[in-house]
Amino acid sequence: MNRPPDHTPPPGGYREMWRIAAPLILSMASYTIMQFCDRVFLSRYSSVTIQAALPAGILAHTLICFFQALTGYAGTFTAHYHGAKESAQCVRSTVQGLWLALASWPLILLLIPAGLWMITLTGHAPAVAEAERTYFLILMAGGIMVPLNSAIGGYFMGIGRTTVNMIANTLGCSLNIALNYAMIFGHWGFPEMGIAGAAYATLVSGFVTCLIQLALFWRDPAFHAAGLPQVLKPDGALLARIIRFGTPSGLQLLMDVGSFAVFIMLTGRMGELALASSNIAFSINNLAFAPLLGFGLAASTVVGQHQG
């Protein structure tokens, strides 16, 4: 007797991929829309601020992205342990990522003089360079938000609960857009701060995004089942493994973002109009390709889970 065909989707197939990828794609879309709105507000504020935002922002990202990738690699370990049904190790991996994020903050601050020196090499107009320094300093001072969000966001990606990432990022981005409007132009009782307001709005929204995910992590039954307070302690062996495997990932991202930063900086030597127009063009271009990064993150999550 012939058996009916089995229509059960294979593990690791498109259905599983899209279940994890769809929220991440929406999350990345909300982030790119936030950046686009940020550039629109700055372009309406002055020609100087729109010229300064992308070079200073990409420079700060270049100096932070290594730590972002390094702490985010804890999410790869989380995915692996989730596939192996070791929920306690998922929690421990995330905690180690958070420890790494905290340890990265003083290192990020130590990189500020190097970034300021790089701004002096760009040859941008004095007013633009001054705005770049303002934006850069604020982003770097609160730079810990980037690796913290990378570490805690990696937990929910690793266990496949990417809806949490989507909700947290969408709320954070929505807050950022509102704060940009208020703090750049001086509405709703806020002082008019220009490009500094855009930087502060970025930090506040990053803090809120991190706080939402940390609260949900704390309420996760797996977190308490892992055993308190032992699970909160640094684990030297696990930290070493995350650093060992995460360092190449961090260096790869550093070279990728760094090369892009050099291109943006050199564009400014062609004149103020070229710098402003390229910043606007790149912001629009992000709307097209950045959401696809969500699919790439989903693929790495599924691979990690099935390796476990």
HELIX and SHEET records of a PDB file:
HELIX    1   1 TYR A   14  TYR A   45  1                                  32    
HELIX    2   2 SER A   47  GLY A   72  1                                  26    
HELIX    3   3 ALA A   74  GLY A   83  1                                  10    
HELIX    4   4 SER A   87  LEU A  110  1                                  24    
HELIX    5   5 ILE A  112  LEU A  121  1                                  10    
HELIX    6   6 PRO A  126  ALA A  141  1                                  16    
HELIX    7   7 MET A  145  GLY A  158  1                                  14    
HELIX    8   8 THR A  162  PHE A  185  1                                  24    
HELIX    9   9 ILE A  195  ARG A  219  1                                  25    
HELIX   10  10 PRO A  221  ALA A  225  1                                   5    
HELIX   11  11 GLN A  230  LEU A  232  5                                   3    
HELIX   12  12 GLY A  236  THR A  267  1                                  32    
HELIX   13  13 GLY A  268  MET A  270  5                                   3    
HELIX   14  14 GLU A  272  GLN A  307  1                                  36    
END                                                                             
